[in-house]
């Protein structure tokens, strides 16, 4: 996939997972009919849900989807049966769906879920930033804006910007910046459309699926002497210049000098 090119919707992992659930449901129904014909026993809803989940997880494994999809698909049908047993009002499901949509937005396409970091990570980022000159730094996938707000307080000489695609975290960031009168700024958008030449340092907390494209963009656009930082996730096949652990026995913060 070329840099900046969008993945076709039908190839998105979440859409594939939906197709897998549908295919597994058909297989489970066929298996249920076979059991009923052979043994004159009808499978009750809970065992059927676990059969449905097991088939879906097996298909995901055979298709070599990311490792987390197998448990998600396995537990989804039993969870749906459990929730349905509570007879909750349909409006509640709509409200939860809209909330999750605003929170995760394009996660199904980008494969970058909502990953909040913490102050220990922000302190580690601050320690790696050059202290002898003002900087322009961007946090890509800035979430609720904690890193930008915190670093803006620590480095009043520098400009910190967060970019976030999901509407709800972006809105929370904006409100927090206004309430605290922060110098940090937040933009709602897709970081793949940014020009990385505009920044002295880039901080990312994305996902393994996004790291190769991030490196390709950084290598093509970032200026010599600038710094790319990634919390927890490495770039496959590219040795980092910096490895620090914000918390003992916790995930590492990796850095690459351009």
WOQUIBEL-V15597 format. One record per helix or strand of 2 or more residues. SS is the DSSP state (A for helix, B for strand). FROM is the first residue (numbers start at 1). TO is the last residue. If there is no record, write none. Layout:
ss->{SS | SS}
from->{FROM | FROM}
to->{TO | TO}
//
This chain:
ss->{A | A | A | A | A | A | A | B | A | B | A | B | A | A | B | A | B | B | B}
from->{9 | 13 | 45 | 68 | 90 | 107 | 119 | 136 | 146 | 159 | 167 | 185 | 191 | 196 | 201 | 208 | 227 | 242 | 252}
to->{11 | 39 | 62 | 85 | 104 | 110 | 128 | 140 | 154 | 164 | 180 | 188 | 193 | 198 | 204 | 221 | 231 | 245 | 257}
//
